Every structure is written in C-alpha cells, then in structure tokens.
C-alpha cells in the first residue's frame, strides 16, 4: 500500500464523519412531530365546526355555507400532507445515513481506528 492511499482513506473518513455529525433526518422527524400536533388540532377544529354546521340542535347554531369549516378542513389536509412529506423525507435520509455509517465503519476498520 502506498503512502497516498491511507491519506486518501483518512480524508474520506474525515469527510464522511463530518457529514454524519449532523443528522438532517432528525430535523425532518421533528417537523413531522409538529405536523402531527397541528394536524390533530386542525382535525379537531374541523370536526367541531362540522358538528356545529350539520348536527347541532342548539338554537344559535351557525347557518349558511360553513366557509370556516371548509377553510379548516383545507388547512388540516395541507398540514397532514406536510407531515407525511416530512416523515417520508426523514425515512429516506435515515436510509442514506445508515449506509454512510456502515461505510464509515468499514473505513475505520481499514484504517485500524477501531479495536
């Protein structure tokens, strides 16, 4: 083995370690968790407005088209789509990070850094 090969492996190791130091997938999981929270709130608000619009028997119930109901339903659907997108992106990034970590372990074994 030449002297340049271990230096190249070490440079690849350091670059891979620096890339793995920041786990971007965790940020997308956090965004998805926030999305779940806001989706639950939006779905609850939509259900309450739908109940008030169609099934409530109290005298002062809302009459008319229910514009706020449709706006709340659209917002809940958009947040739910955002949540799904965040979790799918996190899953894809986790798979890439897992492959990079396996490559890092192989490089560490070749360099003799792990006992």
Chimera marker file (.cmm) of the C-alpha trace (Angstrom):
<marker_set name="trace">
<marker id="1" x="0.000" y="0.000" z="0.000" r="1" g="1" b="0" radius="0.5"/>
<marker id="2" x="1.360" y="3.389" z="-0.885" r="1" g="1" b="0" radius="0.5"/>
<marker id="3" x="1.579" y="6.345" z="1.427" r="1" g="1" b="0" radius="0.5"/>
<marker id="4" x="-1.131" y="8.294" z="-0.512" r="1" g="1" b="0" radius="0.5"/>
<marker id="5" x="-3.766" y="5.595" z="-0.096" r="1" g="1" b="0" radius="0.5"/>
<marker id="6" x="-4.025" y="5.855" z="3.726" r="1" g="1" b="0" radius="0.5"/>
<marker id="7" x="-4.121" y="9.659" z="3.449" r="1" g="1" b="0" radius="0.5"/>
<marker id="8" x="-6.922" y="9.405" z="0.902" r="1" g="1" b="0" radius="0.5"/>
<marker id="9" x="-8.790" y="6.966" z="3.116" r="1" g="1" b="0" radius="0.5"/>
<marker id="10" x="-8.301" y="9.243" z="6.099" r="1" g="1" b="0" radius="0.5"/>
<marker id="11" x="-9.593" y="12.243" z="4.119" r="1" g="1" b="0" radius="0.5"/>
<marker id="12" x="-12.634" y="10.208" z="3.023" r="1" g="1" b="0" radius="0.5"/>
<marker id="13" x="-13.143" y="9.112" z="6.632" r="1" g="1" b="0" radius="0.5"/>
<marker id="14" x="-12.995" y="12.676" z="7.936" r="1" g="1" b="0" radius="0.5"/>
<marker id="15" x="-15.379" y="13.958" z="5.250" r="1" g="1" b="0" radius="0.5"/>
<marker id="16" x="-17.850" y="11.171" z="5.964" r="1" g="1" b="0" radius="0.5"/>
<marker id="17" x="-17.602" y="11.727" z="9.723" r="1" g="1" b="0" radius="0.5"/>
<marker id="18" x="-18.238" y="15.451" z="9.254" r="1" g="1" b="0" radius="0.5"/>
<marker id="19" x="-21.287" y="14.706" z="7.100" r="1" g="1" b="0" radius="0.5"/>
<marker id="20" x="-22.640" y="12.244" z="9.680" r="1" g="1" b="0" radius="0.5"/>
<marker id="21" x="-22.076" y="14.672" z="12.560" r="1" g="1" b="0" radius="0.5"/>
<marker id="22" x="-25.263" y="16.489" z="11.549" r="1" g="1" b="0" radius="0.5"/>
<marker id="23" x="-28.238" y="14.149" z="11.254" r="1" g="1" b="0" radius="0.5"/>
<marker id="24" x="-30.600" y="16.006" z="8.956" r="1" g="1" b="0" radius="0.5"/>
<marker id="25" x="-33.218" y="13.258" z="9.256" r="1" g="1" b="0" radius="0.5"/>
<marker id="26" x="-33.839" y="14.218" z="12.885" r="1" g="1" b="0" radius="0.5"/>
<marker id="27" x="-34.885" y="17.710" z="11.790" r="1" g="1" b="0" radius="0.5"/>
<marker id="28" x="-37.476" y="16.207" z="9.456" r="1" g="1" b="0" radius="0.5"/>
<marker id="29" x="-38.765" y="13.903" z="12.211" r="1" g="1" b="0" radius="0.5"/>
<marker id="30" x="-39.154" y="16.990" z="14.417" r="1" g="1" b="0" radius="0.5"/>
<marker id="31" x="-41.068" y="18.769" z="11.642" r="1" g="1" b="0" radius="0.5"/>
<marker id="32" x="-43.281" y="15.711" z="11.265" r="1" g="1" b="0" radius="0.5"/>
<marker id="33" x="-43.951" y="15.634" z="15.015" r="1" g="1" b="0" radius="0.5"/>
<marker id="34" x="-45.013" y="19.271" z="14.924" r="1" g="1" b="0" radius="0.5"/>
<marker id="35" x="-47.135" y="18.452" z="11.913" r="1" g="1" b="0" radius="0.5"/>
<marker id="36" x="-48.902" y="15.665" z="13.811" r="1" g="1" b="0" radius="0.5"/>
<marker id="37" x="-49.684" y="18.067" z="16.634" r="1" g="1" b="0" radius="0.5"/>
<marker id="38" x="-51.106" y="20.710" z="14.310" r="1" g="1" b="0" radius="0.5"/>
<marker id="39" x="-52.958" y="18.055" z="12.278" r="1" g="1" b="0" radius="0.5"/>
<marker id="40" x="-54.716" y="16.814" z="15.406" r="1" g="1" b="0" radius="0.5"/>
<marker id="41" x="-55.677" y="20.379" z="16.311" r="1" g="1" b="0" radius="0.5"/>
<marker id="42" x="-56.886" y="21.062" z="12.759" r="1" g="1" b="0" radius="0.5"/>
<marker id="43" x="-58.885" y="17.834" z="12.553" r="1" g="1" b="0" radius="0.5"/>
<marker id="44" x="-60.468" y="18.561" z="15.929" r="1" g="1" b="0" radius="0.5"/>
<marker id="45" x="-61.399" y="22.071" z="14.845" r="1" g="1" b="0" radius="0.5"/>
<marker id="46" x="-62.839" y="20.745" z="11.596" r="1" g="1" b="0" radius="0.5"/>
<marker id="47" x="-64.886" y="18.128" z="13.442" r="1" g="1" b="0" radius="0.5"/>
<marker id="48" x="-66.242" y="20.754" z="15.848" r="1" g="1" b="0" radius="0.5"/>
<marker id="49" x="-67.187" y="23.098" z="13.008" r="1" g="1" b="0" radius="0.5"/>
<marker id="50" x="-68.814" y="20.215" z="11.096" r="1" g="1" b="0" radius="0.5"/>
<marker id="51" x="-70.813" y="19.257" z="14.180" r="1" g="1" b="0" radius="0.5"/>
<marker id="52" x="-71.929" y="22.858" z="14.665" r="1" g="1" b="0" radius="0.5"/>
<marker id="53" x="-72.824" y="23.143" z="10.981" r="1" g="1" b="0" radius="0.5"/>
<marker id="54" x="-74.801" y="19.935" z="10.393" r="1" g="1" b="0" radius="0.5"/>
<marker id="55" x="-75.726" y="18.142" z="13.624" r="1" g="1" b="0" radius="0.5"/>
<marker id="56" x="-76.074" y="20.737" z="16.364" r="1" g="1" b="0" radius="0.5"/>
<marker id="57" x="-79.603" y="21.284" z="17.654" r="1" g="1" b="0" radius="0.5"/>
<marker id="58" x="-78.983" y="24.414" z="19.686" r="1" g="1" b="0" radius="0.5"/>
<marker id="59" x="-80.969" y="27.468" z="18.590" r="1" g="1" b="0" radius="0.5"/>
<marker id="60" x="-77.986" y="29.728" z="17.907" r="1" g="1" b="0" radius="0.5"/>
<marker id="61" x="-76.154" y="27.322" z="15.599" r="1" g="1" b="0" radius="0.5"/>
<marker id="62" x="-74.335" y="28.613" z="12.556" r="1" g="1" b="0" radius="0.5"/>
<marker id="63" x="-76.464" y="28.868" z="9.450" r="1" g="1" b="0" radius="0.5"/>
<marker id="64" x="-75.054" y="29.348" z="5.991" r="1" g="1" b="0" radius="0.5"/>
<marker id="65" x="-72.357" y="27.807" z="3.867" r="1" g="1" b="0" radius="0.5"/>
<marker id="66" x="-69.764" y="26.959" z="6.512" r="1" g="1" b="0" radius="0.5"/>
<marker id="67" x="-66.818" y="28.732" z="4.934" r="1" g="1" b="0" radius="0.5"/>
<marker id="68" x="-64.739" y="28.382" z="8.077" r="1" g="1" b="0" radius="0.5"/>
<marker id="69" x="-65.400" y="24.647" z="8.098" r="1" g="1" b="0" radius="0.5"/>
<marker id="70" x="-64.012" y="24.296" z="4.581" r="1" g="1" b="0" radius="0.5"/>
<marker id="71" x="-61.034" y="26.520" z="5.346" r="1" g="1" b="0" radius="0.5"/>
<marker id="72" x="-60.225" y="24.499" z="8.481" r="1" g="1" b="0" radius="0.5"/>
<marker id="73" x="-60.560" y="21.227" z="6.549" r="1" g="1" b="0" radius="0.5"/>
<marker id="74" x="-58.266" y="22.507" z="3.787" r="1" g="1" b="0" radius="0.5"/>
<marker id="75" x="-55.699" y="23.693" z="6.333" r="1" g="1" b="0" radius="0.5"/>
<marker id="76" x="-55.829" y="20.335" z="8.173" r="1" g="1" b="0" radius="0.5"/>
<marker id="77" x="-55.312" y="18.464" z="4.896" r="1" g="1" b="0" radius="0.5"/>
<marker id="78" x="-52.373" y="20.684" z="3.940" r="1" g="1" b="0" radius="0.5"/>
<marker id="79" x="-50.724" y="20.193" z="7.329" r="1" g="1" b="0" radius="0.5"/>
<marker id="80" x="-51.310" y="16.445" z="7.088" r="1" g="1" b="0" radius="0.5"/>
<marker id="81" x="-49.664" y="16.369" z="3.647" r="1" g="1" b="0" radius="0.5"/>
<marker id="82" x="-46.733" y="18.366" z="5.028" r="1" g="1" b="0" radius="0.5"/>
<marker id="83" x="-46.426" y="15.856" z="7.866" r="1" g="1" b="0" radius="0.5"/>
<marker id="84" x="-46.411" y="12.881" z="5.518" r="1" g="1" b="0" radius="0.5"/>
<marker id="85" x="-43.805" y="14.571" z="3.322" r="1" g="1" b="0" radius="0.5"/>
<marker id="86" x="-41.586" y="15.292" z="6.327" r="1" g="1" b="0" radius="0.5"/>
<marker id="87" x="-41.731" y="11.693" z="7.564" r="1" g="1" b="0" radius="0.5"/>
<marker id="88" x="-41.056" y="10.266" z="4.101" r="1" g="1" b="0" radius="0.5"/>
<marker id="89" x="-38.079" y="12.576" z="3.650" r="1" g="1" b="0" radius="0.5"/>
<marker id="90" x="-36.807" y="11.622" z="7.123" r="1" g="1" b="0" radius="0.5"/>
<marker id="91" x="-37.085" y="7.944" z="6.239" r="1" g="1" b="0" radius="0.5"/>
<marker id="92" x="-35.137" y="8.453" z="3.016" r="1" g="1" b="0" radius="0.5"/>
<marker id="93" x="-32.443" y="10.439" z="4.806" r="1" g="1" b="0" radius="0.5"/>
<marker id="94" x="-32.215" y="7.835" z="7.577" r="1" g="1" b="0" radius="0.5"/>
<marker id="95" x="-31.568" y="5.120" z="4.989" r="1" g="1" b="0" radius="0.5"/>
<marker id="96" x="-28.811" y="7.236" z="3.444" r="1" g="1" b="0" radius="0.5"/>
<marker id="97" x="-27.312" y="7.984" z="6.866" r="1" g="1" b="0" radius="0.5"/>
<marker id="98" x="-27.389" y="4.295" z="7.742" r="1" g="1" b="0" radius="0.5"/>
<marker id="99" x="-25.495" y="3.438" z="4.540" r="1" g="1" b="0" radius="0.5"/>
<marker id="100" x="-22.991" y="6.227" z="5.209" r="1" g="1" b="0" radius="0.5"/>
<marker id="101" x="-22.470" y="4.970" z="8.750" r="1" g="1" b="0" radius="0.5"/>
<marker id="102" x="-21.759" y="1.455" z="7.501" r="1" g="1" b="0" radius="0.5"/>
<marker id="103" x="-19.257" y="2.915" z="5.052" r="1" g="1" b="0" radius="0.5"/>
<marker id="104" x="-17.657" y="4.884" z="7.897" r="1" g="1" b="0" radius="0.5"/>
<marker id="105" x="-17.347" y="1.718" z="9.991" r="1" g="1" b="0" radius="0.5"/>
<marker id="106" x="-15.701" y="-0.072" z="7.060" r="1" g="1" b="0" radius="0.5"/>
<marker id="107" x="-13.254" y="2.822" z="6.599" r="1" g="1" b="0" radius="0.5"/>
<marker id="108" x="-12.450" y="2.825" z="10.311" r="1" g="1" b="0" radius="0.5"/>
<marker id="109" x="-11.753" y="-0.902" z="10.163" r="1" g="1" b="0" radius="0.5"/>
<marker id="110" x="-9.463" y="-0.486" z="7.139" r="1" g="1" b="0" radius="0.5"/>
<marker id="111" x="-7.599" y="2.341" z="8.829" r="1" g="1" b="0" radius="0.5"/>
<marker id="112" x="-7.307" y="0.381" z="12.068" r="1" g="1" b="0" radius="0.5"/>
<marker id="113" x="-9.042" y="3.056" z="14.170" r="1" g="1" b="0" radius="0.5"/>
<marker id="114" x="-11.426" y="0.624" z="15.872" r="1" g="1" b="0" radius="0.5"/>
<marker id="115" x="-10.013" y="-2.020" z="18.199" r="1" g="1" b="0" radius="0.5"/>
<link id1="1" id2="2" r="1" g="1" b="0" radius="0.2"/>
<link id1="2" id2="3" r="1" g="1" b="0" radius="0.2"/>
<link id1="3" id2="4" r="1" g="1" b="0" radius="0.2"/>
<link id1="4" id2="5" r="1" g="1" b="0" radius="0.2"/>
<link id1="5" id2="6" r="1" g="1" b="0" radius="0.2"/>
<link id1="6" id2="7" r="1" g="1" b="0" radius="0.2"/>
<link id1="7" id2="8" r="1" g="1" b="0" radius="0.2"/>
<link id1="8" id2="9" r="1" g="1" b="0" radius="0.2"/>
<link id1="9" id2="10" r="1" g="1" b="0" radius="0.2"/>
<link id1="10" id2="11" r="1" g="1" b="0" radius="0.2"/>
<link id1="11" id2="12" r="1" g="1" b="0" radius="0.2"/>
<link id1="12" id2="13" r="1" g="1" b="0" radius="0.2"/>
<link id1="13" id2="14" r="1" g="1" b="0" radius="0.2"/>
<link id1="14" id2="15" r="1" g="1" b="0" radius="0.2"/>
<link id1="15" id2="16" r="1" g="1" b="0" radius="0.2"/>
<link id1="16" id2="17" r="1" g="1" b="0" radius="0.2"/>
<link id1="17" id2="18" r="1" g="1" b="0" radius="0.2"/>
<link id1="18" id2="19" r="1" g="1" b="0" radius="0.2"/>
<link id1="19" id2="20" r="1" g="1" b="0" radius="0.2"/>
<link id1="20" id2="21" r="1" g="1" b="0" radius="0.2"/>
<link id1="21" id2="22" r="1" g="1" b="0" radius="0.2"/>
<link id1="22" id2="23" r="1" g="1" b="0" radius="0.2"/>
<link id1="23" id2="24" r="1" g="1" b="0" radius="0.2"/>
<link id1="24" id2="25" r="1" g="1" b="0" radius="0.2"/>
<link id1="25" id2="26" r="1" g="1" b="0" radius="0.2"/>
<link id1="26" id2="27" r="1" g="1" b="0" radius="0.2"/>
<link id1="27" id2="28" r="1" g="1" b="0" radius="0.2"/>
<link id1="28" id2="29" r="1" g="1" b="0" radius="0.2"/>
<link id1="29" id2="30" r="1" g="1" b="0" radius="0.2"/>
<link id1="30" id2="31" r="1" g="1" b="0" radius="0.2"/>
<link id1="31" id2="32" r="1" g="1" b="0" radius="0.2"/>
<link id1="32" id2="33" r="1" g="1" b="0" radius="0.2"/>
<link id1="33" id2="34" r="1" g="1" b="0" radius="0.2"/>
<link id1="34" id2="35" r="1" g="1" b="0" radius="0.2"/>
<link id1="35" id2="36" r="1" g="1" b="0" radius="0.2"/>
<link id1="36" id2="37" r="1" g="1" b="0" radius="0.2"/>
<link id1="37" id2="38" r="1" g="1" b="0" radius="0.2"/>
<link id1="38" id2="39" r="1" g="1" b="0" radius="0.2"/>
<link id1="39" id2="40" r="1" g="1" b="0" radius="0.2"/>
<link id1="40" id2="41" r="1" g="1" b="0" radius="0.2"/>
<link id1="41" id2="42" r="1" g="1" b="0" radius="0.2"/>
<link id1="42" id2="43" r="1" g="1" b="0" radius="0.2"/>
<link id1="43" id2="44" r="1" g="1" b="0" radius="0.2"/>
<link id1="44" id2="45" r="1" g="1" b="0" radius="0.2"/>
<link id1="45" id2="46" r="1" g="1" b="0" radius="0.2"/>
<link id1="46" id2="47" r="1" g="1" b="0" radius="0.2"/>
<link id1="47" id2="48" r="1" g="1" b="0" radius="0.2"/>
<link id1="48" id2="49" r="1" g="1" b="0" radius="0.2"/>
<link id1="49" id2="50" r="1" g="1" b="0" radius="0.2"/>
<link id1="50" id2="51" r="1" g="1" b="0" radius="0.2"/>
<link id1="51" id2="52" r="1" g="1" b="0" radius="0.2"/>
<link id1="52" id2="53" r="1" g="1" b="0" radius="0.2"/>
<link id1="53" id2="54" r="1" g="1" b="0" radius="0.2"/>
<link id1="54" id2="55" r="1" g="1" b="0" radius="0.2"/>
<link id1="55" id2="56" r="1" g="1" b="0" radius="0.2"/>
<link id1="56" id2="57" r="1" g="1" b="0" radius="0.2"/>
<link id1="57" id2="58" r="1" g="1" b="0" radius="0.2"/>
<link id1="58" id2="59" r="1" g="1" b="0" radius="0.2"/>
<link id1="59" id2="60" r="1" g="1" b="0" radius="0.2"/>
<link id1="60" id2="61" r="1" g="1" b="0" radius="0.2"/>
<link id1="61" id2="62" r="1" g="1" b="0" radius="0.2"/>
<link id1="62" id2="63" r="1" g="1" b="0" radius="0.2"/>
<link id1="63" id2="64" r="1" g="1" b="0" radius="0.2"/>
<link id1="64" id2="65" r="1" g="1" b="0" radius="0.2"/>
<link id1="65" id2="66" r="1" g="1" b="0" radius="0.2"/>
<link id1="66" id2="67" r="1" g="1" b="0" radius="0.2"/>
<link id1="67" id2="68" r="1" g="1" b="0" radius="0.2"/>
<link id1="68" id2="69" r="1" g="1" b="0" radius="0.2"/>
<link id1="69" id2="70" r="1" g="1" b="0" radius="0.2"/>
<link id1="70" id2="71" r="1" g="1" b="0" radius="0.2"/>
<link id1="71" id2="72" r="1" g="1" b="0" radius="0.2"/>
<link id1="72" id2="73" r="1" g="1" b="0" radius="0.2"/>
<link id1="73" id2="74" r="1" g="1" b="0" radius="0.2"/>
<link id1="74" id2="75" r="1" g="1" b="0" radius="0.2"/>
<link id1="75" id2="76" r="1" g="1" b="0" radius="0.2"/>
<link id1="76" id2="77" r="1" g="1" b="0" radius="0.2"/>
<link id1="77" id2="78" r="1" g="1" b="0" radius="0.2"/>
<link id1="78" id2="79" r="1" g="1" b="0" radius="0.2"/>
<link id1="79" id2="80" r="1" g="1" b="0" radius="0.2"/>
<link id1="80" id2="81" r="1" g="1" b="0" radius="0.2"/>
<link id1="81" id2="82" r="1" g="1" b="0" radius="0.2"/>
<link id1="82" id2="83" r="1" g="1" b="0" radius="0.2"/>
<link id1="83" id2="84" r="1" g="1" b="0" radius="0.2"/>
<link id1="84" id2="85" r="1" g="1" b="0" radius="0.2"/>
<link id1="85" id2="86" r="1" g="1" b="0" radius="0.2"/>
<link id1="86" id2="87" r="1" g="1" b="0" radius="0.2"/>
<link id1="87" id2="88" r="1" g="1" b="0" radius="0.2"/>
<link id1="88" id2="89" r="1" g="1" b="0" radius="0.2"/>
<link id1="89" id2="90" r="1" g="1" b="0" radius="0.2"/>
<link id1="90" id2="91" r="1" g="1" b="0" radius="0.2"/>
<link id1="91" id2="92" r="1" g="1" b="0" radius="0.2"/>
<link id1="92" id2="93" r="1" g="1" b="0" radius="0.2"/>
<link id1="93" id2="94" r="1" g="1" b="0" radius="0.2"/>
<link id1="94" id2="95" r="1" g="1" b="0" radius="0.2"/>
<link id1="95" id2="96" r="1" g="1" b="0" radius="0.2"/>
<link id1="96" id2="97" r="1" g="1" b="0" radius="0.2"/>
<link id1="97" id2="98" r="1" g="1" b="0" radius="0.2"/>
<link id1="98" id2="99" r="1" g="1" b="0" radius="0.2"/>
<link id1="99" id2="100" r="1" g="1" b="0" radius="0.2"/>
<link id1="100" id2="101" r="1" g="1" b="0" radius="0.2"/>
<link id1="101" id2="102" r="1" g="1" b="0" radius="0.2"/>
<link id1="102" id2="103" r="1" g="1" b="0" radius="0.2"/>
<link id1="103" id2="104" r="1" g="1" b="0" radius="0.2"/>
<link id1="104" id2="105" r="1" g="1" b="0" radius="0.2"/>
<link id1="105" id2="106" r="1" g="1" b="0" radius="0.2"/>
<link id1="106" id2="107" r="1" g="1" b="0" radius="0.2"/>
<link id1="107" id2="108" r="1" g="1" b="0" radius="0.2"/>
<link id1="108" id2="109" r="1" g="1" b="0" radius="0.2"/>
<link id1="109" id2="110" r="1" g="1" b="0" radius="0.2"/>
<link id1="110" id2="111" r="1" g="1" b="0" radius="0.2"/>
<link id1="111" id2="112" r="1" g="1" b="0" radius="0.2"/>
<link id1="112" id2="113" r="1" g="1" b="0" radius="0.2"/>
<link id1="113" id2="114" r="1" g="1" b="0" radius="0.2"/>
<link id1="114" id2="115" r="1" g="1" b="0" radius="0.2"/>
</marker_set>
